[in-house]
Amino acid sequence: MSKAKHGDTVLVHYTGRLDDGTVFDSSDGREPLEFTIGEGQVIPGFEQAVDGLAVGEKKEARIPPEKAYGPRSDQLVLSVQPDRFPEDVEPKVGQRFTMTTDDGQQIPVMVTEAGSEAVKIDANHPLAGEPLTFDLELVRIA
């Protein structure tokens, strides 16, 4: 039986959990995730966990932050003036926005503190710094 390898397009069912058991994503009830091993379409640890699986094989994989969304960075937590937001927007904790950098790059951010003098935004990925556990099943090698 062939096993998934670099360059193969694979279809994988998965459930991703945090250490506290919270499911943050799953293909349950949806089509399996399709990606090509080695093309960087998914986080490195996920790709590595699928590499070598046979069709029908199941596996639990624990992925450290360094092979997932990276460590949290304090440099990605910024304080901005409230007037940097559109006039009709009053920033509230938990709101998500897209920030445009000076070079035109779009970056998703979340408001972590909102005050009249400053608004603190966090540009870290929501799963940065988290070890992730995935239940995987290789459905098909395309």
N, CA, C and O atoms as a MOPAC input file, in Angstrom:
PM7 MOZYME 1SCF
protein

 N      0.85000 1    -1.18600 1     0.00000 1
 C      0.00000 1     0.00000 1     0.00000 1
 C      0.89000 1     1.24300 1     0.00000 1
 O      1.85800 1     1.32200 1     0.75700 1
 N      0.55700 1     2.20500 1    -0.84900 1
 C      1.39800 1     3.39700 1    -0.93200 1
 C      1.13600 1     4.32500 1     0.25900 1
 O      0.06000 1     4.34100 1     0.85600 1
 N      2.16300 1     5.07900 1     0.56000 1
 C      2.08400 1     6.02600 1     1.67100 1
 C      2.25100 1     7.43600 1     1.12300 1
 O      2.91400 1     7.65000 1     0.10800 1
 N      1.63500 1     8.39700 1     1.81600 1
 C      1.72100 1     9.79900 1     1.41400 1
 C      3.16600 1    10.26200 1     1.50100 1
 O      3.88400 1     9.94000 1     2.44800 1
 N      3.58300 1    11.03100 1     0.48300 1
 C      4.96000 1    11.53000 1     0.45800 1
 C      4.99700 1    12.92400 1    -0.15400 1
 O      4.00800 1    13.41100 1    -0.70200 1
 N      6.15600 1    13.54800 1    -0.04700 1
 C      6.38000 1    14.88600 1    -0.58900 1
 C      5.90300 1    14.94000 1    -2.04000 1
 O      6.24900 1    14.07100 1    -2.84100 1
 N      5.11400 1    15.95100 1    -2.37500 1
 C      4.60500 1    16.12000 1    -3.73100 1
 C      3.23900 1    15.51800 1    -3.96300 1
 O      2.59200 1    15.84200 1    -4.95800 1
 N      2.77100 1    14.63800 1    -3.06300 1
 C      1.44300 1    14.04300 1    -3.20900 1
 C      0.36000 1    15.02700 1    -2.79000 1
 O      0.52600 1    15.77700 1    -1.82800 1
 N     -0.74800 1    15.01700 1    -3.52300 1
 C     -1.93900 1    15.74000 1    -3.09800 1
 C     -2.76200 1    14.75100 1    -2.29000 1
 O     -3.08100 1    13.66000 1    -2.76200 1
 N     -3.10200 1    15.14100 1    -1.07000 1
 C     -3.78900 1    14.25100 1    -0.13800 1
 C     -5.10200 1    14.86000 1     0.32900 1
 O     -5.28400 1    16.07700 1     0.31300 1
 N     -6.01600 1    13.98200 1     0.74800 1
 C     -7.26200 1    14.40100 1     1.37300 1
 C     -7.28100 1    13.81900 1     2.77400 1
 O     -7.12500 1    12.61200 1     2.95700 1
 N     -7.47300 1    14.69000 1     3.76800 1
 C     -7.33600 1    14.30600 1     5.17400 1
 C     -8.52800 1    14.80700 1     5.97500 1
 O     -8.90100 1    15.97700 1     5.89400 1
 N     -9.12000 1    13.90200 1     6.75100 1
 C    -10.08700 1    14.32900 1     7.76500 1
 C     -9.29100 1    14.61000 1     9.03500 1
 O     -8.32500 1    13.91100 1     9.34100 1
 N     -9.70600 1    15.64200 1     9.77300 1
 C     -8.95200 1    16.04300 1    10.96000 1
 C     -9.85300 1    16.69200 1    11.99000 1
 O    -10.92100 1    17.21400 1    11.67100 1
 N     -9.40200 1    16.64800 1    13.22800 1
 C     -9.97800 1    17.44200 1    14.30800 1
 C     -8.79900 1    18.00200 1    15.08100 1
 O     -7.91100 1    17.25800 1    15.49500 1
 N     -8.78900 1    19.32500 1    15.27900 1
 C     -7.72000 1    19.98800 1    16.01200 1
 C     -8.19900 1    20.41200 1    17.38900 1
 O     -9.26600 1    21.00800 1    17.53400 1
 N     -7.38600 1    20.09400 1    18.41200 1
 C     -7.73900 1    20.41800 1    19.79100 1
 C     -6.60800 1    21.17000 1    20.48300 1
 O     -5.43300 1    21.00500 1    20.15800 1
 N     -7.00000 1    22.00000 1    21.44600 1
 C     -6.03700 1    22.64200 1    22.33700 1
 C     -5.79900 1    21.72500 1    23.52700 1
 O     -6.49100 1    20.71900 1    23.68400 1
 N     -4.83400 1    22.06000 1    24.35900 1
 C     -4.50800 1    21.23400 1    25.52600 1
 C     -5.68300 1    21.06100 1    26.48200 1
 O     -5.77400 1    20.04500 1    27.17100 1
 N     -6.58500 1    22.04300 1    26.53300 1
 C     -7.73300 1    21.93700 1    27.44500 1
 C     -8.88300 1    21.13600 1    26.83000 1
 O     -9.94500 1    21.01200 1    27.44000 1
 N     -8.67600 1    20.58700 1    25.61800 1
 C     -9.69800 1    19.77500 1    24.96300 1
 C    -10.59200 1    20.54100 1    24.01400 1
 O    -11.38900 1    19.93600 1    23.29600 1
 N    -10.47900 1    21.86800 1    23.99400 1
 C    -11.29200 1    22.68400 1    23.09900 1
 C    -10.97900 1    22.35600 1    21.64700 1
 O     -9.81700 1    22.38000 1    21.24100 1
 N    -12.01000 1    22.05000 1    20.86100 1
 C    -11.83800 1    21.81300 1    19.42600 1
 C    -11.83000 1    23.18000 1    18.73900 1
 O    -12.79400 1    23.93700 1    18.84500 1
 N    -10.73600 1    23.49400 1    18.03300 1
 C    -10.64500 1    24.78300 1    17.35600 1
 C    -10.95000 1    24.67300 1    15.86600 1
 O    -11.23800 1    25.68100 1    15.22000 1
 N    -10.89000 1    23.46000 1    15.31100 1
 C    -11.23000 1    23.27700 1    13.89900 1
 C    -11.41700 1    21.79100 1    13.64000 1
 O    -10.81400 1    20.94900 1    14.30500 1
 N    -12.26300 1    21.48400 1    12.66100 1
 C    -12.51100 1    20.08800 1    12.31800 1
 C    -13.10400 1    20.00700 1    10.92200 1
 O    -13.79300 1    20.92100 1    10.46800 1
 N    -12.82700 1    18.90400 1    10.25500 1
 C    -13.44800 1    18.65900 1     8.95800 1
 C    -14.73200 1    17.84900 1     9.13000 1
 O    -15.37900 1    17.50900 1     8.13900 1
 N    -15.10800 1    17.53800 1    10.35800 1
 C    -16.31100 1    16.76200 1    10.64000 1
 C    -17.51900 1    17.43200 1     9.98300 1
 O    -17.77500 1    18.61700 1    10.19900 1
 N    -18.24800 1    16.67000 1     9.18900 1
 C    -19.42500 1    17.21600 1     8.50100 1
 C    -19.08900 1    17.97400 1     7.23000 1
 O    -19.97500 1    18.53700 1     6.58700 1
 N    -17.81900 1    17.99000 1     6.86700 1
 C    -17.37300 1    18.69600 1     5.65700 1
 C    -16.53400 1    17.74100 1     4.82000 1
 O    -16.24700 1    16.61400 1     5.22500 1
 N    -16.15400 1    18.21800 1     3.65500 1
 C    -15.23300 1    17.47100 1     2.81700 1
 C    -13.87200 1    17.42700 1     3.50500 1
 O    -13.54500 1    18.34000 1     4.26300 1
 N    -13.07200 1    16.39200 1     3.26100 1
 C    -11.72900 1    16.37300 1     3.84600 1
 C    -10.87800 1    17.51400 1     3.29000 1
 O    -11.12200 1    18.02100 1     2.19500 1
 N     -9.88900 1    17.89700 1     4.06500 1
 C     -8.94100 1    18.93700 1     3.66200 1
 C     -8.04200 1    18.37500 1     2.57100 1
 O     -7.49800 1    17.27900 1     2.70800 1
 N     -7.88800 1    19.13400 1     1.48500 1
 C     -7.01700 1    18.71600 1     0.38600 1
 C     -5.82800 1    19.66800 1     0.31100 1
 O     -5.99500 1    20.88700 1     0.29200 1
 N     -4.62500 1    19.09200 1     0.26800 1
 C     -3.41900 1    19.88800 1     0.11900 1
 C     -2.31600 1    19.02900 1    -0.47000 1
 O     -2.41600 1    17.80300 1    -0.50800 1
 N     -1.26500 1    19.69000 1    -0.92800 1
 C     -0.12300 1    18.97700 1    -1.49700 1
 C      1.03100 1    19.03900 1    -0.50900 1
 O      1.45200 1    20.12000 1    -0.09900 1
 N      1.53700 1    17.87600 1    -0.13100 1
 C      2.63700 1    17.80000 1     0.83600 1
 C      3.87400 1    18.47100 1     0.24200 1
 O      4.30900 1    18.14900 1    -0.86300 1
 N      4.42400 1    19.40800 1     1.00600 1
 C      5.63800 1    20.09800 1     0.58400 1
 C      5.41300 1    21.47300 1     0.00000 1
 O      6.37700 1    22.18900 1    -0.27100 1
 N      4.15600 1    21.86700 1    -0.20300 1
 C      3.88200 1    23.17800 1    -0.80300 1
 C      3.56200 1    24.26000 1     0.22300 1
 O      3.29800 1    25.40000 1    -0.16000 1
 N      3.58000 1    23.93500 1     1.51600 1
 C      3.36000 1    24.94800 1     2.54800 1
 C      1.93400 1    25.45000 1     2.62600 1
 O      1.70700 1    26.57300 1     3.07600 1
 N      0.96900 1    24.65400 1     2.20200 1
 C     -0.43200 1    25.06600 1     2.23800 1
 C     -1.05100 1    24.91800 1     3.61800 1
 O     -2.08500 1    25.52200 1     3.90500 1
 N     -0.42700 1    24.11900 1     4.47400 1
 C     -0.87800 1    23.92600 1     5.85200 1
 C      0.33300 1    24.14400 1     6.76200 1
 O      1.46100 1    24.26100 1     6.28300 1
 N      0.09700 1    24.19700 1     8.05900 1
 C      1.21200 1    24.40600 1     8.98500 1
 C      2.20700 1    23.24000 1     8.86500 1
 O      1.80500 1    22.11100 1     8.58400 1
 N      3.49100 1    23.50800 1     9.07500 1
 C      4.52100 1    22.48300 1     8.88000 1
 C      4.29600 1    21.19200 1     9.67200 1
 O      4.49300 1    20.10200 1     9.13300 1
 N      3.89700 1    21.29200 1    10.91300 1
 C      3.70300 1    20.10300 1    11.73500 1
 C      2.56900 1    19.21400 1    11.24300 1
 O      2.63700 1    17.99100 1    11.36700 1
 N      1.53000 1    19.82500 1    10.68600 1
 C      0.40300 1    19.06700 1    10.12900 1
 C      0.88600 1    18.29100 1     8.91300 1
 O      0.61100 1    17.10100 1     8.76400 1
 N      1.61100 1    18.98800 1     8.05100 1
 C      2.16600 1    18.37200 1     6.84200 1
 C      3.08000 1    17.19300 1     7.21000 1
 O      2.99500 1    16.12500 1     6.60400 1
 N      3.94100 1    17.39300 1     8.19400 1
 C      4.86800 1    16.33800 1     8.62700 1
 C      4.11900 1    15.14700 1     9.21300 1
 O      4.53500 1    14.00200 1     9.03100 1
 N      3.01800 1    15.40800 1     9.91300 1
 C      2.24600 1    14.32300 1    10.52200 1
 C      1.56000 1    13.45300 1     9.46600 1
 O      1.39200 1    12.25100 1     9.67200 1
 N      1.16700 1    14.04300 1     8.35100 1
 C      0.49000 1    13.30100 1     7.28300 1
 C      1.49800 1    12.53600 1     6.42100 1
 O      1.19800 1    11.45800 1     5.90800 1
 N      2.68800 1    13.10400 1     6.27000 1
 C      3.73000 1    12.46900 1     5.46200 1
 C      4.01700 1    11.07200 1     6.01700 1
 O      4.35200 1    10.92400 1     7.19200 1
 N      3.88400 1    10.05400 1     5.17100 1
 C      4.14900 1     8.68500 1     5.58900 1
 C      2.91800 1     7.88400 1     5.96900 1
 O      3.01900 1     6.67700 1     6.19300 1
 N      1.74000 1     8.53300 1     6.04800 1
 C      0.51200 1     7.80000 1     6.36300 1
 C      0.03300 1     7.02400 1     5.13900 1
 O      0.24400 1     7.45100 1     4.00300 1
 N     -0.60300 1     5.89900 1     5.37300 1
 C     -1.24400 1     5.11900 1     4.31500 1
 C     -2.73100 1     5.46700 1     4.29000 1
 O     -3.28900 1     5.89100 1     5.30300 1
 N     -3.36500 1     5.28900 1     3.14500 1
 C     -4.79800 1     5.55900 1     3.02800 1
 C     -5.55000 1     4.72700 1     4.06500 1
 O     -5.32200 1     3.52400 1     4.19300 1
 N     -6.45000 1     5.38200 1     4.80400 1
 C     -7.22300 1     4.73000 1     5.85400 1
 C     -6.55200 1     4.76000 1     7.21400 1
 O     -7.18700 1     4.46800 1     8.22700 1
 N     -5.27500 1     5.11000 1     7.24700 1
 C     -4.54700 1     5.15100 1     8.51100 1
 C     -4.95800 1     6.37400 1     9.32400 1
 O     -5.18500 1     7.45700 1     8.78500 1
 N     -5.04800 1     6.16800 1    10.64200 1
 C     -5.38800 1     7.24800 1    11.56600 1
 C     -4.21100 1     7.49000 1    12.48500 1
 O     -3.42100 1     6.58800 1    12.76300 1
 N     -4.10600 1     8.73700 1    12.95800 1
 C     -2.96600 1     9.10400 1    13.80100 1
 C     -3.34800 1    10.30600 1    14.65400 1
 O     -4.09000 1    11.18400 1    14.21200 1
 N     -2.83300 1    10.33700 1    15.88300 1
 C     -2.92200 1    11.53800 1    16.70900 1
 C     -1.55000 1    12.19000 1    16.66800 1
 O     -0.53600 1    11.53100 1    16.90000 1
 N     -1.51900 1    13.47100 1    16.37600 1
 C     -0.24500 1    14.19500 1    16.28100 1
 C     -0.28200 1    15.43000 1    17.15900 1
 O     -1.20400 1    16.24100 1    17.06800 1
 N      0.72100 1    15.57000 1    18.00800 1
 C      0.86500 1    16.77600 1    18.83900 1
 C      1.91300 1    17.64500 1    18.16300 1
 O      3.02600 1    17.20100 1    17.88200 1
 N      1.53500 1    18.88800 1    17.91000 1
 C      2.39000 1    19.79900 1    17.15700 1
 C      2.78400 1    20.97200 1    18.06000 1
 O      1.91600 1    21.68900 1    18.55800 1
 N      4.07800 1    21.16900 1    18.26900 1
 C      4.51700 1    22.28900 1    19.11100 1
 C      4.30400 1    23.61800 1    18.37000 1
 O      4.21600 1    23.64300 1    17.14300 1
 N      4.22200 1    24.71600 1    19.12500 1
 C      3.99100 1    26.02500 1    18.50300 1
 C      4.96200 1    26.34500 1    17.36400 1
 O      4.57600 1    26.97300 1    16.37900 1
 N      6.21500 1    25.91600 1    17.49500 1
 C      7.22600 1    26.23200 1    16.48400 1
 C      6.89900 1    25.61000 1    15.13100 1
 O      7.35400 1    26.10100 1    14.09800 1
 N      6.11400 1    24.53200 1    15.12900 1
 C      5.72800 1    23.87700 1    13.87300 1
 C      4.26200 1    24.11700 1    13.55200 1
 O      3.69500 1    23.49100 1    12.65700 1
 N      3.65300 1    25.04200 1    14.30700 1
 C      2.25100 1    25.39600 1    14.08300 1
 C      2.19800 1    26.87300 1    13.67900 1
 O      2.58500 1    27.22500 1    12.56400 1
 N      1.72700 1    27.72600 1    14.57200 1
 C      1.59100 1    29.15500 1    14.25100 1
 C      2.66200 1    30.01100 1    14.91100 1
 O      2.55600 1    31.23700 1    14.94500 1
 N      3.69000 1    29.36100 1    15.43200 1
 C      4.81200 1    30.07300 1    16.02100 1
 C      4.52500 1    30.53800 1    17.43400 1
 O      3.39900 1    30.43100 1    17.91800 1
 N      5.55700 1    31.05700 1    18.09500 1
 C      5.37600 1    31.58300 1    19.45300 1
 C      4.65500 1    32.93100 1    19.40600 1
 O      4.65300 1    33.61300 1    18.38100 1
 N      4.04900 1    33.29800 1    20.51900 1
 C      3.45000 1    34.63900 1    20.61200 1
 C      4.58100 1    35.65400 1    20.65000 1
 O      5.63400 1    35.40200 1    21.23500 1
 N      4.35900 1    36.79000 1    20.03000 1
 C      5.35900 1    37.84900 1    20.01000 1
 C      4.77800 1    39.12700 1    20.59900 1
 O      3.75900 1    39.63600 1    20.13200 1
 N      5.44600 1    39.63900 1    21.63800 1
 C      5.01100 1    40.90700 1    22.23300 1
 C      5.14500 1    42.05800 1    21.23700 1
 O      4.45600 1    43.07100 1    21.35700 1
 N      6.03100 1    41.89900 1    20.25700 1
 C      6.21500 1    42.94900 1    19.24900 1
 C      4.99700 1    43.09800 1    18.33900 1
 O      4.85800 1    44.10400 1    17.64400 1
 N      4.11900 1    42.10000 1    18.34200 1
 C      2.91400 1    42.15900 1    17.51700 1
 C      1.70500 1    42.69600 1    18.28100 1
 O      0.58700 1    42.70500 1    17.76500 1
 N      1.94100 1    43.14500 1    19.52100 1
 C      0.89900 1    43.80500 1    20.30500 1
 C      1.22400 1    45.29400 1    20.27900 1
 O      2.26600 1    45.72500 1    20.77400 1
 N      0.32500 1    46.06300 1    19.70100 1
 C      0.58500 1    47.48300 1    19.46700 1
 C     -0.46900 1    48.35700 1    20.13000 1
 O     -1.61400 1    47.94400 1    20.31100 1
 N     -0.07300 1    49.54700 1    20.48000 1
 C     -0.99500 1    50.54800 1    20.99200 1
 C     -1.17400 1    51.60800 1    19.90500 1
 O     -0.20100 1    52.19000 1    19.42600 1
 N     -2.42600 1    51.85000 1    19.52500 1
 C     -2.70400 1    52.83700 1    18.48000 1
 C     -3.72300 1    53.85000 1    18.99400 1
 O     -4.48200 1    53.57900 1    19.92500 1
 N     -3.71800 1    54.99000 1    18.38000 1
 C     -4.67300 1    56.04000 1    18.73900 1
 C     -6.05300 1    55.67100 1    18.19700 1
 O     -6.16100 1    55.14000 1    17.09200 1
 N     -7.09500 1    55.94500 1    18.95600 1
 C     -8.45200 1    55.62200 1    18.49400 1
 C     -8.80200 1    56.27300 1    17.15400 1
 O     -9.62200 1    55.73900 1    16.40700 1
 N     -8.18900 1    57.42400 1    16.83900 1
 C     -8.51400 1    58.09100 1    15.57900 1
 C     -7.93200 1    57.37300 1    14.35700 1
 O     -8.16600 1    57.79200 1    13.22400 1
 N     -7.17800 1    56.29800 1    14.58000 1
 C     -6.65700 1    55.48900 1    13.46700 1
 C     -7.74300 1    54.57500 1    12.88500 1
 O     -7.57800 1    54.00600 1    11.80600 1
 N     -8.85700 1    54.44500 1    13.62300 1
 C     -9.98300 1    53.63100 1    13.16900 1
 C    -10.94600 1    54.51800 1    12.38100 1
 O    -10.97000 1    55.73400 1    12.57600 1
 N    -11.73900 1    53.91700 1    11.49500 1
 C    -12.73200 1    54.72400 1    10.76700 1
 C    -13.63200 1    55.47800 1    11.73900 1
 O    -13.89500 1    55.01200 1    12.84800 1
 N    -14.09400 1    56.63600 1    11.31600 1
 C    -14.87400 1    57.52200 1    12.17300 1
 C    -16.12100 1    56.85500 1    12.74700 1
 O    -16.51200 1    57.14700 1    13.87800 1
 N    -16.75100 1    55.96100 1    11.98100 1
 C    -17.99900 1    55.32600 1    12.41100 1
 C    -17.76100 1    54.04300 1    13.21700 1
 O    -18.71100 1    53.31100 1    13.49800 1
 N    -16.50700 1    53.76100 1    13.59300 1
 C    -16.17800 1    52.53900 1    14.32700 1
 C    -15.68000 1    52.88900 1    15.72300 1
 O    -14.76000 1    53.68900 1    15.89100 1
 N    -16.30800 1    52.27100 1    16.71700 1
 C    -15.83300 1    52.40700 1    18.08700 1
 C    -15.23700 1    51.06000 1    18.48700 1
 O    -15.97700 1    50.10400 1    18.71700 1
 N    -13.91300 1    50.97300 1    18.57200 1
 C    -13.27200 1    49.68200 1    18.86400 1
 C    -13.70900 1    49.10900 1    20.20700 1
 O    -13.79300 1    49.81800 1    21.21000 1
 N    -13.98400 1    47.80600 1    20.20000 1
 C    -14.37500 1    47.09200 1    21.41600 1
 C    -13.50400 1    45.84600 1    21.54600 1
 O    -13.09400 1    45.26100 1    20.54400 1
 N    -13.22300 1    45.44400 1    22.78200 1
 C    -12.40800 1    44.25900 1    23.04800 1
 C    -13.02700 1    43.05000 1    22.34000 1
 O    -14.22900 1    42.80300 1    22.43700 1
 N    -12.18300 1    42.30900 1    21.63200 1
 C    -12.62500 1    41.11300 1    20.92100 1
 C    -12.92400 1    41.33900 1    19.44600 1
 O    -12.99600 1    40.38500 1    18.67200 1
 N    -13.09900 1    42.61100 1    19.05100 1
 C    -13.35300 1    42.88400 1    17.63500 1
 C    -12.12300 1    42.57300 1    16.80700 1
 O    -10.98700 1    42.74900 1    17.24700 1
 N    -12.38300 1    42.10400 1    15.59100 1
 C    -11.29200 1    41.81300 1    14.65200 1
 C    -11.37400 1    42.79800 1    13.49500 1
 O    -12.44900 1    43.12900 1    12.99500 1
 N    -10.20100 1    43.24900 1    13.09300 1
 C    -10.07400 1    44.17900 1    11.97700 1
 C     -8.93100 1    43.73900 1    11.08800 1
 O     -8.12400 1    42.89000 1    11.46600 1
 N     -8.87000 1    44.31900 1     9.91700 1
 C     -7.71400 1    44.13600 1     9.04700 1
 C     -6.96800 1    45.45800 1     9.02300 1
 O     -7.53100 1    46.50300 1     8.69600 1
 N     -5.69500 1    45.39300 1     9.37600 1
 C     -4.84700 1    46.57600 1     9.40100 1
 C     -3.99800 1    46.57300 1     8.12500 1
 O     -3.54600 1    45.52000 1     7.67500 1
 N     -3.78900 1    47.74800 1     7.55600 1
 C     -2.93500 1    47.85800 1     6.38000 1
 C     -1.61200 1    48.47900 1     6.80300 1
 O     -1.58500 1    49.56600 1     7.38000 1
 N     -0.50900 1    47.78000 1     6.51300 1
 C      0.81500 1    48.29100 1     6.87300 1
 C      1.22800 1    49.38100 1     5.88300 1
 O      0.57100 1    49.59400 1     4.86400 1
 N      2.31800 1    50.06000 1     6.19900 1
 C      2.80900 1    51.13200 1     5.33500 1
 C      3.12800 1    50.63600 1     3.92400 1
 O      3.05100 1    51.40000 1     2.96200 1
 N      3.48900 1    49.34400 1     3.80300 1
 C      3.81000 1    48.80600 1     2.48400 1
 C      2.59900 1    48.15400 1     1.79800 1
 O      2.74200 1    47.50400 1     0.76300 1
 N      1.39800 1    48.33500 1     2.39000 1
 C      0.17000 1    47.86100 1     1.76400 1
 C     -0.25300 1    46.45200 1     2.13000 1
 O     -1.26600 1    45.96800 1     1.62400 1
 N      0.49800 1    45.77800 1     3.00100 1
 C      0.16100 1    44.41300 1     3.40500 1
 C     -1.04100 1    44.43400 1     4.35400 1
 O     -1.12600 1    45.29100 1     5.23300 1
 N     -1.96100 1    43.49600 1     4.17500 1
 C     -3.14500 1    43.37800 1     5.03300 1
 C     -2.84100 1    42.39200 1     6.15400 1
 O     -2.40600 1    41.26900 1     5.89600 1
 N     -3.07200 1    42.81400 1     7.41100 1
 C     -2.79200 1    41.96300 1     8.56800 1
 C     -4.03100 1    41.92700 1     9.46300 1
 O     -4.53300 1    42.97900 1     9.86000 1
 N     -4.53500 1    40.71800 1     9.78900 1
 C     -5.66000 1    40.63500 1    10.71800 1
 C     -5.19400 1    40.94500 1    12.14700 1
 O     -4.14200 1    40.47300 1    12.57700 1
 N     -5.97900 1    41.73300 1    12.87200 1
 C     -5.65700 1    42.09300 1    14.25200 1
 C     -6.92100 1    41.96000 1    15.10500 1
 O     -8.04100 1    41.96800 1    14.59300 1
 N     -6.70900 1    41.83500 1    16.42500 1
 C     -7.83200 1    41.79900 1    17.35200 1
 C     -7.62200 1    42.85700 1    18.42500 1
 O     -6.50600 1    43.04600 1    18.91000 1
 N     -8.68700 1    43.53900 1    18.79100 1
 C     -8.63500 1    44.54500 1    19.85200 1
 C     -8.58800 1    43.81500 1    21.19400 1
 O     -9.46000 1    42.99900 1    21.49300 1
 N     -7.56300 1    44.11300 1    22.00200 1
 C     -7.43900 1    43.48800 1    23.31600 1
 C     -7.73800 1    44.45400 1    24.45800 1
 O     -8.08300 1    44.03300 1    25.56200 1
 N     -7.60500 1    45.74300 1    24.19000 1
 C     -7.98200 1    46.78900 1    25.15800 1
 C     -8.47800 1    47.98000 1    24.36200 1
 O     -7.91800 1    48.31800 1    23.31900 1
 N     -9.53700 1    48.62000 1    24.85900 1
 C    -10.07800 1    49.78600 1    24.15900 1
 C    -10.30600 1    50.91000 1    25.16100 1
 O    -11.08000 1    50.77700 1    26.10800 1
 N     -9.61900 1    52.00900 1    24.92900 1
 C     -9.78100 1    53.17200 1    25.79900 1
 C     -9.91000 1    54.42300 1    24.95700 1
 O     -9.75800 1    54.37400 1    23.73600 1
 N    -10.18900 1    55.53800 1    25.59800 1
 C    -10.35600 1    56.78900 1    24.86500 1
 C     -9.00700 1    57.36200 1    24.41700 1
 O     -8.95100 1    58.14600 1    23.47000 1
 N     -7.92000 1    56.97200 1    25.09800 1
 C     -6.59000 1    57.47500 1    24.76300 1
 C     -5.81700 1    56.54400 1    23.83100 1
 O     -5.01800 1    56.99400 1    23.01100 1
 N     -6.06600 1    55.23200 1    23.96900 1
 C     -5.33100 1    54.25600 1    23.16300 1
 C     -6.14300 1    52.97300 1    23.02100 1
 O     -6.96000 1    52.61900 1    23.87100 1
 N     -5.87800 1    52.29600 1    21.90900 1
 C     -6.48700 1    50.99200 1    21.64600 1
 C     -5.33900 1    50.00700 1    21.45800 1
 O     -4.44300 1    50.23700 1    20.64600 1
 N     -5.37000 1    48.90400 1    22.21400 1
 C     -4.32800 1    47.90000 1    22.07300 1
 C     -4.82400 1    46.83900 1    21.10200 1
 O     -5.91000 1    46.28400 1    21.26800 1
 N     -4.00200 1    46.56500 1    20.07400 1
 C     -4.35300 1    45.54400 1    19.09400 1
 C     -3.27600 1    44.46200 1    19.08200 1
 O     -2.10200 1    44.72800 1    19.34000 1
 N     -3.69900 1    43.24300 1    18.77800 1
 C     -2.80000 1    42.09600 1    18.77500 1
 C     -2.81700 1    41.48200 1    17.38000 1
 O     -3.86400 1    41.04500 1    16.90200 1
 N     -1.64900 1    41.45000 1    16.72500 1
 C     -1.53700 1    40.90000 1    15.37800 1
 C     -1.01000 1    39.46200 1    15.38900 1
 O     -0.73900 1    38.90100 1    14.32800 1
 N     -0.86000 1    38.85900 1    16.57500 1
 C     -0.48300 1    37.45300 1    16.65000 1
 C     -1.63000 1    36.60600 1    16.11000 1
 O     -2.79600 1    36.97400 1    16.25400 1
 N     -1.30200 1    35.46900 1    15.48500 1
 C     -2.34400 1    34.52400 1    15.09300 1
 C     -3.03100 1    34.07000 1    16.38000 1
 O     -2.35700 1    33.90200 1    17.39600 1
 N     -4.35300 1    33.86600 1    16.36800 1
 C     -5.05100 1    33.45600 1    17.58900 1
 C     -4.50300 1    32.16400 1    18.21700 1
 O     -4.65700 1    31.95600 1    19.42100 1
 N     -3.86900 1    31.30200 1    17.42400 1
 C     -3.31600 1    30.05600 1    17.95600 1
 C     -1.80200 1    30.12200 1    18.17600 1
 O     -1.17800 1    29.10700 1    18.48500 1
 N     -1.21300 1    31.30200 1    18.02100 1
 C      0.22900 1    31.45300 1    18.26300 1
 C      0.53900 1    31.09000 1    19.71100 1
 O     -0.19000 1    31.46100 1    20.63100 1
 N      1.63400 1    30.35900 1    19.89100 1
 C      2.06300 1    29.96000 1    21.22900 1
 C      1.37300 1    28.72400 1    21.76400 1
 O      1.70900 1    28.25300 1    22.85100 1
 N      0.41700 1    28.18800 1    21.02700 1
 C     -0.34300 1    27.03100 1    21.48600 1
 C      0.19300 1    25.73900 1    20.87600 1
 O      0.39200 1    25.67000 1    19.66300 1
 N      0.42900 1    24.71400 1    21.69400 1
 C      0.66300 1    23.38700 1    21.11800 1
 C     -0.69500 1    22.85800 1    20.64300 1
 O     -1.70400 1    23.04400 1    21.32400 1
 N     -0.72400 1    22.21400 1    19.49900 1
 C     -1.97200 1    21.73500 1    18.91000 1
 C     -1.94000 1    20.21400 1    18.78800 1
 O     -0.89900 1    19.62900 1    18.48900 1
 N     -3.07300 1    19.58900 1    19.01900 1
 C     -3.19300 1    18.14400 1    18.83600 1
 C     -4.22800 1    17.88400 1    17.75300 1
 O     -5.34200 1    18.40600 1    17.79900 1
 N     -3.84300 1    17.07100 1    16.78100 1
 C     -4.74200 1    16.73400 1    15.67900 1
 C     -5.00100 1    15.23900 1    15.65100 1
 O     -4.07800 1    14.43700 1    15.79100 1
 N     -6.27100 1    14.86600 1    15.47000 1
 C     -6.64800 1    13.51300 1    15.11800 1
 C     -6.74500 1    13.52800 1    13.59700 1
 O     -7.52000 1    14.29700 1    13.02900 1
 N     -5.96700 1    12.68800 1    12.94500 1
 C     -5.87000 1    12.68300 1    11.49400 1
 C     -6.30600 1    11.35400 1    10.91400 1
 O     -6.11700 1    10.30400 1    11.53000 1
 N     -6.89400 1    11.40200 1     9.72100 1
 C     -7.17400 1    10.19800 1     8.94600 1
 C     -6.90200 1    10.51400 1     7.49000 1
 O     -7.52200 1    11.40900 1     6.91500 1
 N     -5.98100 1     9.78500 1     6.89700 1
 C     -5.69600 1     9.96200 1     5.47600 1
 C     -6.78400 1     9.25800 1     4.67500 1
 O     -6.90400 1     8.03400 1     4.71400 1
 N     -7.57300 1    10.04000 1     3.95100 1
 C     -8.70600 1     9.52100 1     3.19900 1
 C     -8.29300 1     9.05600 1     1.81300 1
 O     -8.73700 1     8.01000 1     1.33900 1
 N     -7.42700 1     9.85200 1     1.15800 1
 C     -7.06000 1     9.51700 1    -0.21400 1
 C     -5.76700 1    10.20900 1    -0.59700 1
 O     -5.46900 1    11.30900 1    -0.13200 1
 N     -5.00900 1     9.54700 1    -1.45000 1
 C     -3.88100 1    10.17700 1    -2.11900 1
 C     -4.33000 1    10.38900 1    -3.54300 1
 O     -4.58400 1     9.42700 1    -4.26800 1
 N     -4.43200 1    11.65300 1    -3.95500 1
 C     -4.98600 1    11.95800 1    -5.28300 1
 C     -3.96200 1    11.76500 1    -6.38600 1
 O     -4.27100 1    11.98100 1    -7.55900 1

